[in-house]
Amino acid sequence: MGKDKLRKFSEINEFSNVYQLEEGYANKGKWAQAHFKNENPLVLELACGKGEYALGMARIYPDKNYMGLDLKGNRIWRGAKSGMEENITNLAFLRIQIEDILDYFGPAEVAEIWITFADPQPRESREKKRLTSSIFIEKYRQILKPGGKINLKTDNDMLYHYTLDKIAELNLVLHKSTADLYQSDLVDDVLSIKTHYENIYLKKQKNINYVQFSLS
């Protein structure tokens, strides 16, 4: 591991808005009260990378609590540091494997989920790792409030169509979908947030897919 990564790992140990692995166990079912000190809705960004989306949403909606989840601490460092510097109190990060999400959140604790430019796991042998696979959908079902929405924003056409197929297969509720977000009428303040990688895709004139659905 390079010196810069080691430095970032060391720094996030001191950040009050970052929980690492077992540090988050105690807050299961009570993140709003235990960390955010309020009763506001909790919104998760899964595989958040640098946390740009969670950070952007937290800036727009101070009346909601946002958490970015990712395993790579050197990436989380960027969003967490920005949150600390800007004194954004409705933003936190959790360094975990997304597969272990049920160990950290209680029933109906989460109001909404965002999946932004996650690894599409294109090989068929890796289907179970896709964050909109049946395995993950069932995990989300256990932590989402009734009617809680799941949002997928991706440059990957395969993952977009795979997700639409899963929605149909599992009889889920499709709210919005487009294979070319910025040519649609769906763009709002939140969907206008762009990550570093999204800007790269857009410069290459890559279409951005978006789908919003709920489990019931």
C-alpha positions as CSV (number, residue, x, y, z in Angstrom):
1,M,0.0,0.0,0.0
2,G,1.4,3.4,-1.0
3,K,2.2,6.1,1.5
4,D,-0.7,8.3,0.4
5,K,-3.2,5.4,1.0
6,L,-1.6,4.7,4.4
7,R,-1.9,8.4,5.3
8,K,-5.6,8.4,4.4
9,F,-6.3,5.3,6.3
10,S,-4.6,6.8,9.3
11,E,-6.6,10.0,9.0
12,I,-10.0,8.5,8.8
13,N,-9.3,6.7,12.1
14,E,-9.6,10.2,13.6
15,F,-12.6,11.4,11.6
16,S,-15.8,11.7,13.7
17,N,-18.0,11.0,10.6
18,V,-16.4,7.6,9.7
19,Y,-17.1,4.2,11.3
20,Q,-15.0,1.3,10.3
21,L,-16.2,-2.3,10.3
22,E,-17.2,-3.4,13.9
23,E,-17.3,0.2,15.1
24,G,-20.7,0.4,13.4
25,Y,-22.3,-2.6,15.1
26,A,-23.5,-0.6,18.1
27,N,-25.5,1.8,16.0
28,K,-27.6,-0.8,14.2
29,G,-31.2,0.2,14.3
30,K,-30.5,3.6,15.8
31,W,-28.1,5.6,13.5
32,A,-30.4,8.7,13.4
33,Q,-30.4,9.0,17.2
34,A,-26.9,7.6,18.0
35,H,-24.8,9.5,15.4
36,F,-27.0,12.2,13.8
37,K,-28.8,13.1,17.0
38,N,-32.2,13.5,15.2
39,E,-35.1,11.6,13.8
40,N,-34.6,12.5,10.2
41,P,-34.8,9.9,7.3
42,L,-31.7,7.8,6.7
43,V,-30.4,7.6,3.0
44,L,-27.6,5.2,2.0
45,E,-25.2,5.4,-0.9
46,L,-23.8,2.0,-1.6
47,A,-20.3,1.4,-2.9
48,C,-19.9,5.2,-2.6
49,G,-16.3,5.4,-3.6
50,K,-15.2,9.0,-2.8
51,G,-18.7,9.7,-1.4
52,E,-19.4,12.5,-3.9
53,Y,-23.0,11.6,-4.3
54,A,-23.7,11.3,-0.6
55,L,-21.9,14.6,0.0
56,G,-23.8,16.3,-2.8
57,M,-27.2,15.1,-1.5
58,A,-26.3,16.1,2.1
59,R,-25.6,19.6,0.9
60,I,-29.0,19.9,-0.8
61,Y,-31.1,18.3,1.9
62,P,-30.0,19.1,5.5
63,D,-33.3,17.5,6.8
64,K,-32.1,14.0,5.8
65,N,-29.2,11.9,7.1
66,Y,-26.8,10.5,4.5
67,M,-24.4,7.6,4.8
68,G,-21.9,6.4,2.2
69,L,-20.8,2.8,2.4
70,D,-17.7,1.4,0.9
71,L,-14.8,-0.9,1.9
72,K,-12.0,1.2,0.5
73,G,-11.0,3.7,3.2
74,N,-8.7,5.7,1.0
75,R,-11.7,6.5,-1.2
76,I,-14.0,7.3,1.7
77,W,-11.4,9.7,3.0
78,R,-12.2,12.3,0.3
79,G,-15.9,12.6,1.0
80,A,-15.5,12.4,4.7
81,K,-12.8,15.0,4.8
82,S,-14.9,17.4,2.7
83,G,-17.8,16.8,5.1
84,M,-15.6,17.6,8.1
85,E,-14.2,20.7,6.4
86,E,-17.7,22.0,5.5
87,N,-19.2,21.0,8.8
88,I,-21.9,19.0,7.2
89,T,-23.4,17.3,10.2
90,N,-26.0,15.1,8.2
91,L,-23.2,13.1,6.5
92,A,-21.4,10.0,7.7
93,F,-19.5,7.1,6.2
94,L,-19.3,3.4,7.0
95,R,-16.4,1.2,5.9
96,I,-17.8,-2.2,5.4
97,Q,-18.4,-4.9,2.8
98,I,-21.9,-4.2,1.3
99,E,-22.6,-7.9,1.6
100,D,-22.7,-7.4,5.4
101,I,-25.2,-4.6,5.4
102,L,-27.7,-6.5,7.6
103,D,-25.2,-6.4,10.4
104,Y,-25.3,-2.6,10.5
105,F,-28.9,-1.6,9.8
106,G,-32.2,-2.6,11.5
107,P,-35.6,-3.4,10.1
108,A,-37.2,-0.4,8.3
109,E,-34.3,1.9,9.4
110,V,-33.4,3.1,5.9
111,A,-35.7,5.5,3.9
112,E,-33.9,5.3,0.5
113,I,-30.9,3.7,-1.2
114,W,-28.7,5.0,-4.0
115,I,-26.4,2.9,-6.1
116,T,-24.2,5.2,-8.2
117,F,-21.7,3.9,-10.7
118,A,-21.0,0.7,-8.8
119,D,-19.0,-2.1,-10.3
120,P,-21.4,-3.8,-12.8
121,Q,-19.8,-7.2,-12.3
122,P,-20.2,-8.0,-16.0
123,R,-19.2,-11.7,-15.9
124,E,-22.1,-14.1,-15.4
125,S,-20.2,-15.9,-12.7
126,R,-20.2,-12.7,-10.7
127,E,-24.0,-12.0,-11.0
128,K,-24.5,-12.5,-7.3
129,K,-22.2,-9.6,-6.6
130,R,-24.3,-7.1,-8.6
131,L,-25.9,-4.7,-6.2
132,T,-29.3,-5.2,-7.9
133,S,-29.2,-9.0,-7.8
134,S,-31.9,-11.0,-6.1
135,I,-29.6,-11.6,-3.1
136,F,-29.1,-7.9,-2.5
137,I,-32.7,-7.0,-3.2
138,E,-33.7,-9.4,-0.3
139,K,-31.2,-7.7,2.0
140,Y,-32.6,-4.3,1.1
141,R,-36.1,-5.6,1.8
142,Q,-35.1,-6.2,5.4
143,I,-33.8,-2.7,6.1
144,L,-36.0,-0.4,3.9
145,K,-39.1,1.3,5.2
146,P,-42.3,0.3,3.4
147,G,-42.3,2.0,0.0
148,G,-38.6,3.0,0.3
149,K,-37.1,3.7,-3.0
150,I,-33.9,2.3,-4.6
151,N,-32.1,4.4,-7.2
152,L,-29.5,3.1,-9.7
153,K,-27.4,5.5,-11.7
154,T,-24.9,3.8,-14.0
155,D,-23.0,4.2,-17.3
156,N,-23.2,0.4,-17.7
157,D,-26.0,-0.6,-20.1
158,M,-25.9,-4.2,-19.1
159,L,-26.4,-3.4,-15.4
160,Y,-29.3,-1.1,-16.3
161,H,-31.1,-3.7,-18.4
162,Y,-30.3,-6.4,-15.9
163,T,-32.0,-4.3,-13.2
164,L,-35.1,-3.7,-15.3
165,D,-35.3,-7.5,-15.8
166,K,-35.0,-8.1,-12.1
167,I,-37.7,-5.6,-11.3
168,A,-40.1,-7.4,-13.7
169,E,-39.0,-10.9,-12.5
170,L,-39.5,-10.0,-8.8
171,N,-42.7,-8.0,-9.4
172,L,-41.2,-4.9,-8.0
173,V,-42.6,-1.4,-8.5
174,L,-40.9,0.6,-11.3
175,H,-41.2,4.4,-10.8
176,K,-38.8,5.9,-13.3
177,S,-36.3,4.7,-15.9
178,T,-34.3,6.1,-18.8
179,A,-31.4,4.9,-20.8
180,D,-30.2,8.5,-21.4
181,L,-30.7,10.6,-18.3
182,Y,-29.5,13.9,-19.6
183,Q,-31.7,13.7,-22.7
184,S,-34.7,13.0,-20.5
185,D,-37.0,15.2,-18.4
186,L,-36.1,13.4,-15.2
187,V,-33.1,15.5,-14.2
188,D,-33.4,17.4,-10.9
189,D,-31.1,18.8,-8.3
190,V,-30.1,15.3,-7.1
191,L,-29.7,13.6,-10.5
192,S,-27.6,16.6,-11.6
193,I,-24.9,15.6,-9.1
194,K,-21.9,14.2,-11.0
195,T,-19.1,12.1,-9.7
196,H,-15.6,12.2,-11.0
197,Y,-16.1,9.1,-13.1
198,E,-19.4,10.3,-14.4
199,N,-17.8,13.4,-15.8
200,I,-15.3,11.2,-17.5
201,Y,-18.1,9.1,-19.1
202,L,-19.9,12.2,-20.2
203,K,-16.8,13.7,-21.9
204,K,-16.7,10.4,-23.9
205,Q,-20.4,11.0,-24.8
206,K,-21.5,7.9,-22.9
207,N,-25.1,7.7,-22.0
208,I,-26.1,7.6,-18.4
209,N,-28.8,5.2,-17.3
210,Y,-31.1,5.7,-14.4
211,V,-33.8,3.7,-12.8
212,Q,-35.9,4.2,-9.6
213,F,-38.0,1.4,-8.1
214,S,-39.4,0.1,-4.8
215,L,-40.0,-3.3,-3.4
216,S,-43.7,-2.9,-2.8
